[in-house]
Amino acid sequence: KMLRRMSMSNQDEHLLSFGVPRNLCRMVIDLIRYEGGNEDTKFRSIEGVAEELMQIISKPDLFLYDSGAAGRTGQLSFGSTLYGRRNETASFLRAATLVSLDVMETHSKQLILVDGLPGAGKSHFVESHIRSSSDFSWIYIHAKFDLQSQPLSVVTSAFNRFFVQVLANRNEQEYVVRVVSYLQTHLSSSSIVSLCDLLPSIRILFPSVLRRVVSDDDLTAQNEVVAEDEFASSSQMSRIRLQILFKKLISALCSVERPLALFFDDLQWADDRCMELLSALLERDHLQELDDDDDTHCLFVGSFRSNEANDMLLSHFDNFERSASVDVTKIQLGGLAKVDSNIMISEALRLPARLTSPLNNLIQQKTTGNPF
């Protein structure tokens, strides 16, 4: 009775003085003032009250706090949670698990194609699964294409960045030794020199090879040109050589203990040369059938804007789906459903979903559920 006679602000202050969290204060006040409450945010049933209580107590760090002390930076934090992507997540993890298995019934490569409109959260979706996975220690290489850079340089830069990070990490010394040993076993000295020209960050790993005299038998064919310029030529031989180098490099990098996730982002801006390289990495030729060394512990992921995919790109995708050596998982990211976007807004604002519903309705009208 005393609370009913108070104004809403006084009710709030009275409950807060007893240490009641603000969201619970608001719940109590809205129940007391049910008759005159806001039609958009009033409780509709006892089930609605129970649902809100469950949301609050299930995430106390978000909802049982002093809102006056939180959010002082003025910035909203959406964290790393993926909202409304349960089915898509299941499809992604199914393919990722196949890559991590020690025994593969088939030697198919796993390719995940993620498409959606700009702002659908394709990159965030992929990286969230790779970086947050605790089941296996992923090696992660991210090549993001754009309109300004040469597509081949995007790929080589991604591998260069990876090696720079690995070489700076003392905990990865054993891994680096294994990679070097594999490459020295499976590549000629001339091929290692070419690979070092493509990826300058690995030159430090092959000092003995690079010190050899150019007139050595295995280096006589090595031209004094920058490797990337050589491989950028239109000759079929240079393309095949580039593909072989990356095939061996990927085989050196991945294993059942350390599977590799290779993410080609924004493929709508890749050229035919890069798509040919991806095709070569995925296809299994007759020579590989006799090779005990396998690179099926590499998860290939590609993302592209569904409204900007060209005929060349779609043609390559069709070839992947028809290939007997590639298992393709297609994931389409559409707009978030209203209930999922409301949960996202609710947790970002640290308010119960009942209270953020009107704001969510407005955002849905503006964005059609596109989260980014």
Phi, psi and omega per residue, in radians:
K1 nan -0.702 3.140
M2 -1.092 -0.731 -3.137
L3 -1.155 -0.620 -3.132
R4 -1.118 -0.574 -3.101
R5 -1.363 -0.291 -3.115
M6 -1.409 2.742 2.973
S7 -1.249 2.903 -3.089
M8 -1.090 -0.736 -3.138
S9 -1.131 -0.675 3.111
N10 -1.195 -0.633 3.074
Q11 -1.069 -0.772 -3.132
D12 -1.058 -0.848 -3.125
E13 -1.122 -0.649 -3.129
H14 -1.132 -0.810 -3.136
L15 -1.184 -0.659 3.119
L16 -1.130 -0.549 -3.135
S17 -1.138 -0.358 3.097
F18 -1.662 0.156 3.109
G19 1.399 0.309 3.118
V20 -1.364 2.201 3.125
P21 -0.965 2.596 -3.002
R22 -1.070 -0.692 -3.139
N23 -1.137 -0.588 3.067
L24 -1.262 -0.610 3.050
C25 -1.020 -0.818 -3.110
R26 -1.110 -0.661 3.118
M27 -1.098 -0.807 3.139
V28 -1.088 -0.796 -3.119
I29 -1.086 -0.747 -3.135
D30 -1.162 -0.540 3.072
L31 -1.255 -0.681 3.120
I32 -1.153 -0.739 -3.080
R33 -1.733 0.660 -3.068
Y34 -1.013 -0.730 -3.054
E35 -1.113 -0.623 -3.082
G36 -1.872 0.301 -3.070
G37 -1.310 2.953 3.090
N38 -1.166 2.233 -3.078
E39 -1.088 -0.535 -3.087
D40 -1.336 -0.419 -3.039
T41 -2.122 0.060 -3.107
K42 -1.291 2.682 3.084
F43 -1.178 2.431 -3.139
R44 -1.769 -0.396 -3.079
S45 -2.819 2.925 3.069
I46 -1.146 -0.504 3.074
E47 -1.124 -0.610 3.086
G48 -1.138 -0.652 3.088
V49 -1.124 -0.791 3.140
A50 -1.113 -0.678 3.137
E51 -1.115 -0.711 3.132
E52 -1.197 -0.687 3.085
L53 -1.075 -0.709 3.124
M54 -1.121 -0.690 3.121
Q55 -1.119 -0.713 -3.097
I56 -1.180 -0.845 -3.052
I57 -1.365 -0.329 3.112
S58 -1.307 -0.434 3.117
K59 -2.345 1.232 -3.078
P60 -1.083 -0.541 3.133
D61 -1.101 -0.467 3.138
L62 -1.560 -0.699 -2.919
F63 -1.933 -0.330 3.105
L64 -1.822 1.304 -3.077
Y65 -2.613 2.926 3.086
D66 -1.498 1.845 -3.088
S67 -1.085 -0.382 3.103
G68 -1.264 -0.442 -3.129
A69 -1.616 -0.300 -3.078
A70 -1.649 2.731 3.036
G71 1.189 0.497 -3.115
R72 -1.226 -0.286 3.103
T73 -1.276 -0.266 -3.117
G74 1.370 0.149 -3.122
Q75 -2.022 2.440 3.086
L76 -1.474 2.484 3.089
S77 -2.038 2.092 3.116
F78 -1.679 -0.063 3.093
G79 1.111 -2.760 -3.116
S80 -1.910 0.158 -3.108
T81 -1.185 2.390 3.028
L82 -1.671 2.059 -3.101
Y83 -1.715 2.324 3.020
G84 1.193 0.447 -3.105
R85 -2.145 0.656 -3.042
R86 -1.145 -0.853 -3.129
N87 -1.165 -0.707 3.125
E88 -1.123 -0.678 3.109
T89 -1.107 -0.732 3.132
A90 -1.068 -0.714 3.127
S91 -1.150 -0.741 3.140
F92 -1.103 -0.839 -3.078
L93 -1.189 -0.501 3.103
R94 -1.111 -0.803 3.121
A95 -1.196 -0.695 3.138
A96 -1.108 -0.658 3.139
T97 -1.154 -0.658 3.094
L98 -1.065 -0.656 3.133
V99 -1.162 -0.582 -3.050
S100 -1.465 -0.168 -3.089
L101 -1.183 2.514 -3.125
D102 -1.304 -0.665 -3.126
V103 -1.964 2.085 3.138
M104 -1.843 2.135 3.128
E105 -1.147 -0.575 3.049
T106 -2.183 2.853 3.124
H107 -1.774 0.619 3.125
S108 -1.291 2.493 3.017
K109 -1.467 2.555 3.138
Q110 -1.753 2.122 3.109
L111 -2.146 2.186 3.057
I112 -1.905 2.164 3.089
L113 -1.909 2.077 -3.110
V114 -1.956 2.115 3.138
D115 -2.223 2.781 3.133
G116 3.013 2.965 3.095
L117 -1.240 2.822 3.059
P118 -0.971 2.306 -3.133
G119 1.592 0.053 3.140
A120 -1.296 -0.249 3.115
G121 1.581 0.593 -3.091
K122 -1.131 -0.861 -3.132
S123 -1.122 -0.756 3.128
H124 -1.079 -0.692 -3.140
F125 -1.069 -0.859 -3.101
V126 -1.157 -0.871 -3.067
E127 -1.139 -0.582 3.127
S128 -1.089 -0.681 -3.130
H129 -1.303 -0.661 -3.118
I130 -1.262 -0.816 -3.041
R131 -1.325 -0.466 -3.079
S132 -1.659 -0.076 -3.092
S133 -1.273 2.175 3.134
S134 -1.807 -0.057 -3.101
D135 -1.291 -0.579 3.122
F136 -2.596 2.679 -3.066
S137 -1.497 1.589 -3.122
W138 -1.208 2.414 2.825
I139 -1.602 2.299 -2.979
Y140 -2.195 2.165 3.080
I141 -2.203 2.184 -3.023
H142 -2.080 1.989 3.079
A143 -1.925 1.950 -3.084
K144 -1.904 2.009 -3.121
F145 -1.393 2.675 3.081
D146 -2.583 3.139 -3.078
L147 -1.439 -0.296 -3.052
Q148 -1.576 -0.636 -2.988
S149 -1.591 2.687 3.000
Q150 -1.202 2.249 -3.051
P151 -0.945 -0.724 -3.135
L152 -1.129 -0.642 3.123
S153 -1.177 -0.481 3.074
V154 -1.105 -0.736 -3.140
V155 -1.177 -0.869 -3.112
T156 -1.127 -0.641 3.118
S157 -1.122 -0.644 3.129
A158 -1.114 -0.765 3.103
F159 -1.193 -0.643 3.099
N160 -1.073 -0.800 3.128
R161 -1.063 -0.688 3.130
F162 -1.067 -0.828 -3.112
F163 -1.179 -0.609 3.081
V164 -1.051 -0.761 3.138
Q165 -1.173 -0.750 -3.112
V166 -1.155 -0.749 -3.110
L167 -1.192 -0.423 3.116
A168 -1.445 -0.145 -3.087
N169 -1.779 1.948 -3.105
R170 -1.116 -0.442 -3.136
N171 -1.263 -0.177 -3.094
E172 -1.782 0.224 -3.071
Q173 -1.079 -0.741 3.130
E174 -1.108 -0.695 3.108
Y175 -1.109 -0.756 -3.138
V176 -1.090 -0.719 3.123
V177 -1.056 -0.717 3.135
R178 -1.144 -0.720 3.126
V179 -1.108 -0.792 -3.138
V180 -1.086 -0.771 3.141
S181 -1.047 -0.752 -3.141
Y182 -1.093 -0.825 -3.098
L183 -1.129 -0.697 3.127
Q184 -1.163 -0.519 3.133
T185 -1.356 -0.608 -2.971
H186 -1.862 -0.093 3.126
L187 -2.171 2.534 3.018
S188 -1.276 2.913 3.127
S189 -1.081 -0.663 3.131
S190 -1.132 -0.646 3.118
S191 -1.205 -0.646 3.102
I192 -1.133 -0.699 3.100
V193 -1.084 -0.759 3.103
S194 -1.081 -0.722 3.128
L195 -1.136 -0.673 3.107
C196 -1.155 -0.581 3.080
D197 -1.229 -0.616 3.061
L198 -1.210 -0.687 -3.068
L199 -2.165 1.450 -3.083
P200 -1.002 -0.418 -3.096
S201 -1.160 -0.317 -3.118
I202 -1.699 0.021 -3.125
R203 -1.029 -0.592 -3.125
I204 -1.126 -0.316 -3.090
L205 -1.476 -0.247 -3.060
F206 -2.253 0.974 -3.086
P207 -1.121 -0.655 -3.098
S208 -1.189 -0.654 3.129
V209 -1.184 -0.773 -3.076
L210 -1.262 -0.309 3.123
R211 -1.475 -0.181 -3.100
R212 -1.134 2.680 3.133
V213 -1.268 2.407 -3.079
V214 -1.060 -0.408 -3.116
S215 -1.388 -0.025 3.085
D216 -1.008 2.661 -3.056
D217 -0.963 -0.692 -3.050
D218 -1.480 0.037 3.123
L219 -2.093 0.047 -3.072
T220 -1.105 -0.466 -3.127
A221 -1.511 -0.035 -3.082
Q222 -1.392 2.029 3.125
N223 -1.444 2.669 3.134
E224 -1.502 1.218 3.097
V225 -2.362 2.778 3.054
V226 -1.220 2.298 -3.020
A227 -1.036 -0.697 -3.086
E228 -1.131 -0.608 3.070
D229 -1.163 -0.681 3.123
E230 -1.095 -0.809 -3.082
F231 -1.319 -0.274 3.096
A232 -1.414 -0.108 3.131
S233 -1.207 2.941 -3.054
S234 -1.572 -0.012 -3.073
S235 -1.188 2.486 3.133
Q236 -1.125 -0.610 -3.127
M237 -1.106 -0.747 -3.128
S238 -1.166 -0.600 3.109
R239 -1.158 -0.796 -3.135
I240 -1.116 -0.689 3.140
R241 -1.119 -0.742 3.093
L242 -1.064 -0.766 -3.124
Q243 -1.115 -0.704 3.125
I244 -1.126 -0.738 3.136
L245 -1.046 -0.793 -3.120
F246 -1.254 -0.573 3.052
K247 -1.035 -0.848 -3.136
K248 -1.169 -0.643 3.134
L249 -1.112 -0.781 -3.138
I250 -1.149 -0.694 3.079
S251 -1.075 -0.605 3.119
A252 -1.231 -0.570 -3.029
L253 -1.413 -0.556 -2.987
C254 -1.861 2.672 3.080
S255 -2.753 3.022 3.118
V256 -1.130 -0.556 3.105
E257 -1.319 -0.557 -3.112
R258 -2.300 1.345 3.097
P259 -1.133 2.660 -3.096
L260 -1.882 2.312 2.990
A261 -1.895 1.993 -3.107
L262 -1.920 1.921 -2.997
F263 -1.875 1.956 3.029
F264 -1.687 1.839 -2.999
D265 -1.719 2.459 3.140
D266 1.039 0.973 -3.106
L267 -1.148 -0.242 3.110
Q268 -1.113 -0.276 3.117
W269 -1.857 0.098 3.051
A270 -1.393 2.658 3.114
D271 -1.717 3.123 -3.073
D272 -1.110 -0.583 3.126
R273 -1.070 -0.780 -3.134
C274 -1.230 -0.619 3.103
M275 -1.215 -0.582 3.031
E276 -1.129 -0.682 3.104
L277 -1.109 -0.798 3.110
L278 -1.073 -0.715 3.114
S279 -1.070 -0.746 -3.135
A280 -1.145 -0.628 3.121
L281 -1.193 -0.534 -3.101
L282 -1.502 -0.639 -3.081
E283 -1.273 2.557 3.117
R284 -1.933 1.933 -3.102
D285 -1.531 3.061 -3.045
H286 -1.153 -0.462 3.114
L287 -1.212 -0.594 -3.138
Q288 -1.194 -0.431 3.133
E289 -1.095 -0.460 -3.132
L290 -1.662 0.007 -3.051
D291 -1.741 2.159 3.123
D292 -1.266 -0.420 -3.123
D293 -1.366 2.225 -2.980
D294 -2.174 2.540 3.108
D295 -2.050 0.499 3.112
T296 -1.313 -0.091 3.067
H297 -1.562 0.514 3.038
C298 -2.040 2.177 3.054
L299 -1.650 2.040 3.110
F300 -1.640 2.243 3.136
V301 -2.240 2.302 3.064
G302 -2.236 2.437 3.062
S303 -2.161 2.640 3.111
F304 -2.759 2.727 3.084
R305 -1.400 2.096 -3.042
S306 -1.112 -0.448 -3.119
N307 -1.591 0.047 -3.133
E308 -2.232 0.180 -3.139
A309 -1.254 2.264 -3.124
N310 -1.688 3.035 -3.073
D311 -1.103 -0.659 3.130
M312 -1.054 -0.793 -3.119
L313 -1.135 -0.810 -3.120
L314 -1.132 -0.565 3.098
S315 -1.128 -0.739 3.085
H316 -1.117 -0.697 3.125
F317 -1.096 -0.702 3.108
D318 -1.082 -0.703 3.122
N319 -1.122 -0.673 3.111
F320 -1.069 -0.757 -3.097
E321 -1.197 -0.507 3.124
R322 -1.466 -0.268 -3.063
S323 -1.249 2.403 3.096
A324 -1.351 -0.244 -3.082
S325 -1.741 0.056 -3.085
V326 -2.235 2.242 2.969
D327 -1.747 2.003 -3.070
V328 -1.751 2.220 3.015
T329 -1.945 2.064 -3.105
K330 -1.774 2.224 -3.134
I331 -2.201 2.153 3.103
Q332 -1.923 2.186 3.128
L333 -1.760 1.888 3.073
G334 -1.694 -2.921 3.089
G335 -1.227 2.673 3.122
L336 -1.248 2.489 3.010
A337 -1.133 2.744 -3.065
K338 -1.021 -0.704 -3.115
V339 -1.172 -0.618 -3.131
D340 -1.283 -0.714 3.109
S341 -1.169 -0.551 3.114
N342 -1.190 -0.675 3.068
I343 -1.104 -0.721 3.114
M344 -1.059 -0.818 3.131
I345 -1.154 -0.718 3.131
S346 -1.014 -0.807 -3.107
E347 -1.286 -0.538 3.089
A348 -1.200 -0.691 -3.137
L349 -1.529 -0.183 -3.122
R350 1.066 0.722 3.085
L351 -2.207 2.572 3.099
P352 -1.002 2.602 -3.077
A353 -1.024 -0.520 3.108
R354 -1.033 -0.687 -3.060
L355 -1.400 -0.437 -3.122
T356 -1.618 -0.057 -3.085
S357 -1.003 -0.776 3.116
P358 -1.076 -0.714 3.098
L359 -1.120 -0.724 3.134
N360 -1.083 -0.675 3.117
N361 -1.056 -0.710 3.129
L362 -1.181 -0.746 -3.140
I363 -1.130 -0.691 3.108
Q364 -1.061 -0.684 3.121
Q365 -1.124 -0.626 -3.098
K366 -1.379 -0.610 -2.959
T367 -2.004 -0.173 -3.020
T368 0.904 0.551 3.046
G369 1.517 0.082 3.130
N370 -1.277 2.000 -2.955
P371 -1.300 -0.338 -3.089
F372 -2.060 nan nan
